[in-house]
């Protein structure tokens, strides 16, 4: 298939998923509400120690955003499996990997992007220094699509499995740890006035690698899951 015919198909897939997400926009508010509630509860649990809140603010925001993303990850392909459109996508003449890449992009736009928008508000509630805010936002812009891509492969592996949410969380947790370490390291270095671009560069390198390989792995895993 030529690139000229693939691009309209990818654009149509992205537009379709965004439209379906907008029709279920009540569900899109749940990760944002979860992140806000968790960030609000931390000062009550830890007390009014301003130095402590500043020290942990970056890590709290990162973990809160990533856990909020995990809440919506299980439903990435759920509606497509229920209505049979995923099987039609596998049988379509277009390559499966780019089409799944568009579905992951739509999931990131509707789930992670609102969380990134409210991240400065959550960080401000926890008194994160303004100097560390660019590092936090850049780390989130790289970490969230990375986790969406990794999660998409695991979601494809568990496609059609009943109550796969806990299994998905257990499989994704080891993959989240390095991402959180590099993202939190960048924010901590920015708070201390140290160079913080090295951890961000590692996140960017991992994201580029996943952009290339994750849709291919997702397509292979989805075919295995649907054939079984």
URMO-V812058 format. One record per backbone hydrogen bond with DSSP energy under -1.0 kcal/mol. NH is the residue of the N-H (numbers start at 1). CO is the residue of the C=O. Records with the same first field share a line. If there is no record, write none. Layout:
BEGIN
NH = CO / CO
END
This chain:
BEGIN
6 = 2
7 = 3
10 = 6
11 = 7
12 = 8
13 = 9
14 = 10
15 = 11
16 = 12
17 = 13
18 = 14
19 = 15
20 = 16
21 = 17
22 = 18
23 = 19
25 = 22
27 = 24
33 = 29
34 = 30
35 = 31
36 = 32
37 = 33
38 = 34
39 = 35
40 = 36
41 = 37
42 = 38
45 = 41
46 = 42
47 = 43
53 = 49
54 = 50
55 = 51
56 = 52
57 = 53
60 = 56
61 = 57
62 = 58
63 = 59
64 = 60
65 = 61
66 = 62
67 = 63
68 = 64
69 = 65
70 = 66
71 = 67
76 = 73
81 = 77
82 = 78
83 = 79
86 = 80
88 = 84
89 = 85
90 = 86
91 = 87
99 = 95
100 = 96
101 = 97
102 = 98
103 = 99
104 = 100
105 = 101
106 = 102
107 = 103
108 = 104
109 = 105
110 = 106
111 = 107
112 = 108
113 = 108
116 = 112
117 = 113
118 = 114
122 = 118
123 = 119
124 = 120
125 = 121
126 = 122
127 = 124
128 = 123
132 = 129
133 = 130
136 = 132
137 = 133
138 = 134
139 = 135
140 = 136
141 = 137
142 = 138
143 = 139
144 = 140
146 = 142
147 = 143
148 = 144
149 = 145
150 = 146
151 = 147
152 = 148
153 = 149
154 = 150
155 = 151
156 = 152
157 = 153
158 = 154
159 = 156
161 = 158
168 = 164
169 = 165
170 = 166
171 = 167
172 = 168
173 = 169
176 = 172
177 = 173
180 = 176
181 = 177
182 = 178
183 = 179
184 = 180
185 = 181
186 = 182
187 = 183
188 = 184
189 = 185
190 = 186
191 = 187
192 = 188
194 = 189
201 = 197
202 = 198
203 = 199
204 = 200
205 = 201
206 = 202
207 = 203
208 = 204
209 = 205
210 = 206
211 = 207
212 = 208
213 = 209
214 = 210
217 = 213
218 = 214
219 = 215
220 = 216
221 = 217
222 = 218
223 = 219
224 = 220
225 = 221
226 = 222
227 = 223
228 = 224
END
